[in-house]
Amino acid sequence: MRELPRVVVTGLGVVSPLGTLPRFWEELRAGANGFVPIDWFDVGAAPPATVARVRDWQPKDHIKPAALRRMDRFSQMVVGACRMALADARLELTPARAEETGVVVGAAYGNLSETEAFLRGLIVKGPALANPMLFPNLVLNAAAGYVAIELGLRGPNFTVCRNETSGEAAVALAYDTIVCGHADVVVAGGGDEVSPVLFHVNKDLGTLSPGRRGAAGHEWSSPFDRDRNGMILGEGAAMLVLEREEHARARGAAPYAELAGYATCTVPSKPHLWPRPSAAAPRVMAAQLRALRGADEIDAIVSCANSTRDLDAFEAAHLAGLLGESAGRALVTSVKGAVGEFGGSGALGTAVAALALRDGLLPPLAALQRPDPACTLRLASAEVATLPMRAALVSGSARGGACTALLLRQP
Amino acid sequence: MPSGPQVVVTGLGTVNALAGSVHEFATALRAGTCAIGPVTVFDTTGYRSRIAAEVPHELAEAPSGPGAALRRRLSRSDVFALRAAAEALADAGLPGDVAPERIGLALGGTTGGMLRGEASLRARIQGTRDRYPSAAVVGAPISASADVLADAFDVAGPRLSLSTACSSSANALGAALDWIALGRADVVVAGGTESLCRMTFAGFNALHALSLEPCRPFDRGRSGLSLGEGAAILVVESAEHAARRGARAHAELLAYGNSADAHHLTAPHPEGTGAILAMRRALERAGLEPDAIDYINAHGTGTPLNDAVEAAAIAAVFGDAAPHLAVSSTKGAVGHTLGAAGAIEALATILALRDGFLPPTVNLDDPDPACLLDLVPRTSRPAALRYALSNSYGFGGNNTSVVLGHA
């Protein structure tokens, strides 16, 4: 096979519990988080009662009123993030270019709140009164469809679902879509929305943090902490403009980073559980990673660690196994102590890796107090670290055992 | 793009309303049987339409063998996927000596474990239970069936669930093709699974898209679609890999093309521009001119708008040849299986190529003169086919065409 075309990241759009860009990046570096008490649905008597919530962004600044009225909240976040990403990339969408521009969105659940509303109406009022206006919004790819409609993008249009790593999976599929020649440009990323049902299910499963030990009532997300005791759910959307390098160069774009490729595999795991540390880092995935340009220059890692006992333990073993001897060199962070866990968190992590490469610094694990002694990684402490930043790895692993590691490097 | 290797389909499996195996499916397709009848999986009181192509009860029971340990957690979609995958893997002689990490998994679907999620939500609303039963909801995401298959069959390569509404599993075949071309896997287990549920039934019912009688694609009197359910799984690998391990090829998988209408979330573009783009992209990547295509398995849902737009799009791509081009829809037989439709119809297309027949458009009595194609009404016909196209279109304005060839 001939050498594959290179792919670069030329634009970023973020709708997050820490705001949009550039505020999101400033807040993240400053160690802020987007956690708020839930006051818009009944959470029950006992904690947890906190999520990371997208609050202060104005969809109407990005989406026309007529379209906004039809669009569910999750789609609004995705469409908004796409519009910001394309503006950031300064990509002029001529008709010819729009026809060759694709969209890949990753979401674990998508528009679950309207799904519940539709079903509630069906159950309470009966099928004759089921709301036909809601139904089209309930397909997982409604957001990607709205992106195509609002921005006129007629290239390949995919929506992928892979639990907490839906965002990483979307970026990976977008990479393949470009290198296989299906599109010159793909706007790729993902998102998800906090909904009552998702909150209650995770609460019942015991995966949510009930609060920091000794500090009653305050949920606490601290990836890789010795005392971590669960995740906090989050939401938002992050979309990246991925572009064939030649195409970006021809139009004079200034890339944040090169997306050098990805490594992926499935490790043994029950479908509803995070995999065990013993399943971590199969040789085949480490070999895939080593084959990528820049794999020996990884200075930073944006990890999927979400403050659960299980995933963080797996991830520590996984990264150590994937990187071998160089695992001790790279500085490791996670965004989930700031924005929580959701299907698009890996897309947000990919945006963070791109920003880290541009600015040469990595946002901290702000809540980290006592690093887990079982974790041998070099964790980014409360200080924002400036370091030589040649390449950054985004590592995602999901319930059910699907793992993807995306490698970004200096363009 | 590097011109990829030749890719073939070496394993087939299905469960649908017509059949519990590929052999039964081929027989029923040739016979022109319609499997659309009364819905029994949930109460349809109060719906305009009360029919669908439902999988027989015994085929919706969790199978013994791989996946049985998960029995309690399996959704109806999971069960269909497990049964179809077991048949396809056995047919392909897998795993044999293929390393688990060289086997990928790409699955399409749109509702996952929704049927059970609905029941638990109903219980919660009606107060018979005051919590969301977590097992039901954690089993509900669209990615769950792929998780179940990976666990049951020890598939350790790349894994993806695609959800692009009714083109989901056609796009899963596309991902499989690209993975083989890029060397991400030697073998990909690809397809789709979908079960009937109240959400889609009520949604299409509310949109007045459900036909009151079994659907009649391309008929002048067509009045909507009939929903269906089931799964189809294809085992995809390079011809070289298949030959090396002595696997028989049922068909060649040449290319796919995808496009977005960028027009409307549910209505197709009136001129079919997205459908035209998808067919042209697929043909171009396959290196074929339109006149090489002998048969099209149409999306053909039976809604007035879809069939008219699809026929016009085919006419635009195939020009003067269109009136004589064999085009049929399998949905009169197995209903519209949404996320599984792309895979079930690719399977029908493969059987047509392999066994040399044109699957009929079941329930088509009075071909719409506005759809000027050879619509293979009612009865199958023998035909030697070299190349065929399978079209799948979905909500979101998503269009996918897959090119298949005689092995």
Interface residues (C-beta under 8 A of the other chain):
Chain A: M1 R2 L4 R70 A98 E99 G102 V103 A108 Y109 T115 E116 F118 L119 R120 L122 I123 V124 G126 P127 A128 A130 N131 P132 F135 P136 N137 L138 V139 L140 N141 A142 A144 G145 Y146 A148 I149 L151 G152 L153 R154 G155 P156 N157 F158 T159 V160 C161 R162 N163 S166 A169 L173 D176 T177 V179 C180 G181 H182 V197 L198 H200 V201 N202 D204 L205 T264 C265 T266 V267 P268 S269 K270 P271 H272 P282 V284 M285 A398 R399 G400 G401 A402
Chain B: M1 P2 G46 Y47 L70 R73 A99 E101 L105 T110 E118 L121 R122 I125 Q126 R131 Y132 S134 A135 V137 V138 G139 P141 I142 S143 A144 A146 D147 V148 A150 D151 D154 V155 A156 G157 P158 R159 L160 S161 L162 S163 T164 A165 N171 A175 D178 W179 A181 L182 G183 R184 R198 M199 F201 A202 G203 F204 N205 A206 L207 H208 N258 S259 A260 D261 A262 H263 H264 L265 T266 T273 G274 L277 R281 G394 F395 G396 G397 N398
